[in-house]
Amino acid sequence: MKTTKMICLTAMGSMLSVLSAMALAQASAADVARLGQDLTPFGAQMSGNASGTIPAWTGGLTQAPPGYVAGKSYGDPYANDKPLYTITAANMGQYADQLTAGYKAMLQKFPDYKMLVYPTHRSVALPASEYAQIKQEAGKVVLNDSGSGMANYEKTSVPFPIPTKPQELLYNHLARYRQGSYQYFPTEMVVKPGGSYTVIHRDATLAMASALGNPEPNRLYYYLLKVTGPDSVAGQQTLLHEPMDQVKEARLAWQYNPGQRRVMRAPELGYDSFDGLSDGLRTYDMYDMYSGASDRYDWKLDGKKEMLVAYNTYKLADRSLQYSEIVKPEHLNQDLIRYEMHRVWVVEGTLKPGARHIYGKRTLYIDEDSWAILATDLFDGRGELWRMQEAHSLQRFDVLSSIAISDVAYDLQSRSYVVNGLANQERAERFGVHTTLQDFSPAALRRAGN
């Protein structure tokens, strides 16, 4: 009798768990009809704000400006805009509620640092097919119990268009639309306090697992990075298989060492281990503003706020610019960076008791339109602001995808910084490149090194 009762209770518990998950899906599905109505097709608030500083979304930027030539500079569709105002250390108090802790610190620390604020343009637009996919999966995708993975996910770029939990925001950032796959040529520069730097040239390919047609279980994307110059570091390669649930399965990573001509597993490429070429300024989970497992932090959703962030940074992407015109001592050339008022989701992560990480707390600012993290504040174990990151967003109107052209991480203590992704003097990126699972195998990594 006791055994039978236990079996019944176990079965009932399992059924309740299933029903609970279904109820969660049904609750979120009730709002699906709002997509394309009071919410944009990707889940942002359709209307503008009361003060008029944030306009309504009217479809985004889907047409190239006059004179655009594919493979050349994007041009600046908002080139005629004039700055509304400039924020400096002298007047930053007027805008304190709209500035991240990182921006406040930069303004206070560097006398020549400024922020040129322009009219806001809600430029994000995706293909109609992607809007349909978002709506099809909305309300079906759910987090697992630990928040470290997703169930019922197929290929949507916005798994949680109406988020209620901080981890849902993280997955929206990780899965955001990037044309399925693309190849690009991002540089990396570690800039010393005096302004000296070396340009590291790289060739990178990212493919979402769903775009490959035959993804392995528990895969979100695949990533291959090759260092092509200078000669002292050329030939180094890194391969990542990014699990959807990195608690269930750790990130799979391999590196090719040209000196040894060997491919080796690299299990340390995660969390707060340092990228070897960043001079200790960037941890692996700072890539793409935040990547990898999230289980070492307790996450809190602080809601949505109107804040100033780098946006529509077409001027910074101009291919007529030399890197010496962009990279300056202590910070980038702020005349080239455009700031706008946008609504961002604020997500705060606090290191769990007993967990290890060099950052005791991190605050992420996630764009409501692109779902990309646009800024982060990184605090040390004493609770003091240590570093800040800024992404430079750009709507790629030719492929209807919003992908940052670069990001920068400033170390407020050492006065050094690392900028990643500038490609002004590099080849043009290629979107929708054909890739297969074999292209991201350790064997392919070995062949490419020979």
C-alpha positions, 0 to 999 in steps of 0.5 A: 500500500505504501509503495502504491501511494508513493508511486501515485504521489510521484506520478502526481508530482510529475504531472503537476510539474508538466501542468505548471510548465504548461500554465507558464506557457499559456500565461505568456501566450495570452500576451502573444496577440500584443506582438505587432499591436501595442508591442513591436513584433519583437516585444518592445513597447511600440509607443514613445515616451511621454516627454517625446525624447523616445519616439514610437517604433514605426518599422525601423530602418529598412532602406539604405541611404542614398549613395550606399554601396554594398561592401563599403561604409554603411553611410550615415542615414542620420548624418544631418542630425545635430547634437541636442546637448553635450554631457561633460563632468560639469553638467552630468548632474542634470542627467544623472538618472539617465547615466550608467555608473560607468558613464558617470565614472568616465566623466569624472575620471577623464576631463576630456571625456564627453557624450554627444547626445543626438535625437533618438531613432528606433532603427531596429528592424528584422525580416518579416519571416523572423517576426513570424518565427518570434510570434510562433514560439512566443509563449512556448519557450520556457526556462528550466528550473535553474534558469540555466537553459531553455525548453521548447526552443527551436530557432526564434531570435527572441525566445522571451518577447515578454520577459518576466525573469532576468535569465530570460533577458540574458537568453534574448541577448544570446539568441538575438538575430544575426542572420543565422551566420556571418563572417567578420574581421574584428580587430582587437587593440589593448590601449595603454594609458599613454595611447600606444596599442598594437592592432590584432587582426582576426577572422571570425565566423559565428553560426547559430546552431539552428541555422546549420540544419543538423545541430547537436543537442543543447547547442546555441551557436558555434564560433571560430576565431583565427588570428591573422596578424601580426606575425608574432601571434598569427595562426592562433585559433579558437573554436567554441561550441556554445551550449544552451545550458552551460550548467548541464554541459560546460562550454566546449572549447579548443585552441590551435597553437601554431608553434606546437601545431597542435589542437588542444582542449581548452576547458578554461575558456569561460567565466573569469579566465582571461583572454590571452591577448587582452592583457588581462582587461577582458574575461571570457564572459565579457565577450559580446558584452556577456556570454557563457554560463550565468550560474555563479550569480544571483540575478535580479531584474530591475525593470525598464528605464530610459537611459543614454546609450551608444546607438546608431553609431554609423559615424564610428563605422566609417571605413574612411577612418584610420584606427589612429583617428578612433583610438586615443589615450584613455578612451576612444574619440568621443566625437565619433560616438553617438548617444541616444535616449532609449528604454533598456532593461536593467539586469543585476547579477550579484556573485553567489555566496561561495562562488568565485569570480573577479567581479562581485557584481555586474549590471547589464543594460539591455536594449528593448528593441535589439535585445543586445546588451549596450552597456555593463558596469563591473564591480570588484569584490569590495563593491567598487566600480572597476570596469565598464563596457560599451557596445556600439550598435548599428542597424544593418539595413542591408540584411535587417539585423542589428549587430554592434560594430565594436565594443570597448572595456575601460579599466578605471583603475589602470586607465587602460582599455581594450577595444574589440571589433573595429573593422574600418580598415578590414574586409567587409563582413559577409552575412548568411554564409554557408557553413556546416557542422564539420566547419566547426570541428576540431579536425577542421581547426587542425586542417586550417592550421597546416 
